[in-house]
Amino acid sequence: MKSQLIKHNSKIKTIIFDFDGTICDSLDFAIFEISKVTHKVKIDLTRQEIKDMVENESFTALFKKFKVHKFMLIFMIWKLQKALGKKVTTFDLFPGIKTMLHELFRDHELHILTANSKSNVEKFLKKHELKKYFTKITSRANPFDKSHAIKTHLKKNKLKQSQTVYIGDELSDLKACNKINQKIISVTWGFNKIKLIETGNPKYIAKTPQQIVELIQYM
């Protein structure tokens, strides 16, 4: 349904998107790959149990509960990104994303900041004819705390923090942005469910891509 809100001149000039769970629907594949690794390290969980933990408690909670070593986490992330690279062009775009990007692109500069690899992101964007919308892709951010990566991205690209908003789907995104006082819109269609995101006291929540457009008009 079309928004009935009266449009205002937004102060936001740059929008930084997370990739997995925000633009790319990769949750089920990520769970499948994680389950293969967890099985090898004797973590006895079904795929559905892993998915439930990720959606309701976060990746961090999963790894802390089973005391996964830091080096094993690095290995898991590497394995996941390698597997994603082979399948990323088969993943779906969340409904409404393309229309949202088209609308936002007219008046804003769009970036991606992700823990995924730049190569994986570019393959996906090319497949879905989205590459033209993005000015900058920054990859290899710490998936458990993106605060440093966001600050570095702002500084490197000479972006004013007050004129920038981050779009992410996980509680960790919200915590990272709150840590550095960065505006963020949390979306509810990604890796974490809304009940988990709400524990971080988000100021802005979008339940559909169109709501991102509406919220930015008032920021």
C-alpha positions in Angstrom: 0.0 0.0 0.0 1.3 3.4 -0.9 2.4 5.7 1.9 0.0 8.5 2.8 2.7 10.5 4.6 3.4 14.0 3.5 7.0 14.1 2.2 9.5 16.2 4.1 13.0 17.2 3.1 15.2 14.6 4.8 18.5 15.5 6.3 19.8 12.1 5.4 22.2 12.2 2.5 23.9 8.7 2.7 22.3 5.3 3.6 24.6 2.4 4.5 23.0 -1.0 4.1 24.0 -4.3 5.7 23.9 -7.1 3.1 23.0 -10.5 4.5 19.5 -10.5 6.0 18.9 -6.9 4.9 19.1 -7.1 1.1 20.0 -10.7 0.5 17.9 -13.6 1.9 20.7 -15.9 2.9 19.7 -17.0 6.4 18.7 -20.6 5.5 21.8 -21.2 3.6 24.0 -19.7 6.4 22.3 -22.0 8.9 22.9 -25.0 6.6 26.6 -24.2 6.4 27.0 -23.5 10.1 25.3 -26.8 11.0 27.9 -28.6 9.0 30.7 -27.0 10.9 29.0 -27.3 14.3 28.5 -31.0 13.7 32.3 -31.4 13.1 33.1 -29.7 16.5 30.5 -31.9 18.3 27.8 -29.3 18.8 24.7 -31.4 18.8 22.0 -29.2 17.4 19.6 -29.6 14.5 19.4 -27.0 11.8 16.0 -25.8 13.2 17.5 -25.4 16.7 20.4 -23.3 15.3 18.0 -21.2 13.3 15.8 -20.6 16.4 18.9 -19.6 18.4 20.1 -17.2 15.7 16.6 -15.6 15.2 15.8 -15.3 18.9 19.2 -15.1 20.7 21.8 -14.1 18.0 24.9 -15.7 16.6 26.9 -14.5 19.5 24.7 -16.3 22.0 25.0 -19.5 20.0 28.8 -19.3 20.0 29.1 -18.3 23.7 26.8 -21.1 24.8 29.0 -23.7 23.3 32.3 -21.8 24.0 33.4 -21.8 20.4 37.1 -20.7 20.2 37.9 -17.5 18.4 40.0 -19.3 15.8 37.1 -21.6 15.1 34.8 -18.6 14.6 37.2 -17.2 12.0 37.3 -20.6 10.3 33.5 -20.8 10.3 33.2 -17.3 8.8 35.8 -18.1 6.1 34.0 -21.4 5.3 30.6 -19.7 5.1 31.8 -16.9 2.8 33.5 -19.4 0.5 30.3 -21.4 0.3 28.3 -18.3 -0.2 30.4 -17.3 -3.1 29.4 -20.5 -5.0 25.7 -20.0 -4.3 25.1 -16.3 -3.9 23.6 -15.8 -7.3 20.9 -18.3 -6.4 19.7 -16.3 -3.4 16.5 -14.3 -3.4 16.2 -10.6 -3.0 13.8 -9.7 -0.2 10.4 -8.5 -1.6 10.2 -4.8 -2.0 14.0 -4.2 -1.9 14.4 -3.2 -5.5 11.6 -0.7 -5.5 12.9 0.8 -2.2 16.4 1.2 -3.6 15.1 2.8 -6.8 13.2 5.3 -4.7 16.1 6.1 -2.3 18.6 6.3 -5.1 17.0 9.4 -6.5 17.9 11.6 -3.5 20.5 9.6 -1.5 23.9 8.0 -1.9 23.7 4.3 -1.2 26.5 2.2 0.3 26.9 -1.4 1.6 29.0 -2.3 4.7 29.1 -6.0 5.4 31.0 -8.9 7.0 30.6 -10.7 3.7 33.2 -10.5 0.9 33.0 -7.8 -1.7 33.1 -10.4 -4.4 30.0 -12.2 -3.1 28.1 -8.9 -2.8 29.0 -7.8 -6.3 27.9 -11.2 -7.8 24.5 -10.8 -6.1 24.0 -7.2 -7.1 24.9 -8.0 -10.7 22.5 -10.9 -10.8 19.6 -8.8 -9.5 20.6 -5.7 -11.5 21.2 -3.6 -8.4 24.8 -2.6 -8.8 24.0 0.8 -10.4 22.4 1.9 -7.1 25.5 1.6 -4.9 28.4 4.0 -4.8 30.5 2.1 -2.3 30.8 -1.5 -1.0 32.9 -2.0 2.1 33.5 -5.6 3.2 35.1 -7.8 5.9 33.6 -5.9 8.8 33.7 -7.6 12.2 30.3 -9.5 12.2 30.1 -9.3 16.0 30.8 -5.6 16.4 30.7 -3.3 13.4 31.1 -0.1 15.3 34.8 0.4 14.3 34.0 -0.5 10.7 31.2 2.0 10.6 33.3 4.8 12.1 36.1 4.0 9.6 33.7 4.0 6.7 32.3 7.4 7.7 35.8 8.9 8.0 37.2 7.3 4.8 34.3 8.5 2.7 34.0 11.9 4.4 30.4 11.3 5.5 28.7 13.4 8.1 27.4 11.2 10.8 24.3 13.3 11.3 23.4 12.9 7.6 24.0 9.2 7.5 21.8 6.2 8.5 22.7 2.5 8.8 20.2 -0.2 7.9 20.6 -3.6 9.6 18.7 -6.7 10.6 20.6 -7.8 13.7 20.7 -6.8 17.3 24.5 -6.6 16.9 24.0 -3.9 14.2 21.8 -1.9 16.6 24.3 -2.2 19.5 27.2 -1.2 17.2 25.4 1.9 16.0 24.2 2.8 19.5 27.8 2.5 20.7 29.0 5.3 18.4 25.7 7.3 18.4 25.0 6.4 14.8 21.4 6.5 13.4 20.1 3.1 12.5 16.9 1.7 11.1 16.4 -1.9 12.3 14.6 -4.2 9.9 12.5 -7.2 10.9 12.8 -9.6 7.9 16.4 -10.7 8.5 18.4 -12.9 10.8 17.0 -11.6 14.1 13.3 -11.5 15.0 11.7 -8.3 16.2 11.5 -9.4 19.9 15.3 -9.8 20.0 15.9 -6.4 18.2 13.5 -4.7 20.7 15.8 -5.6 23.6 18.2 -3.1 22.2 15.6 -0.3 22.4 15.6 0.7 18.7 14.4 4.2 17.8 13.4 3.2 14.3 12.0 -0.1 13.1 11.0 -1.0 9.6 8.7 -4.0 9.0 8.8 -3.5 5.2 11.3 -2.0 2.8 8.8 0.8 2.0 8.8 1.8 5.7 12.5 2.6 5.3 11.6 5.1 2.7 9.0 6.6 4.9 11.2 6.8 8.0 14.1 8.5 6.2 11.7 11.2 5.0 11.3 12.2 8.7 14.9 11.8 9.9 
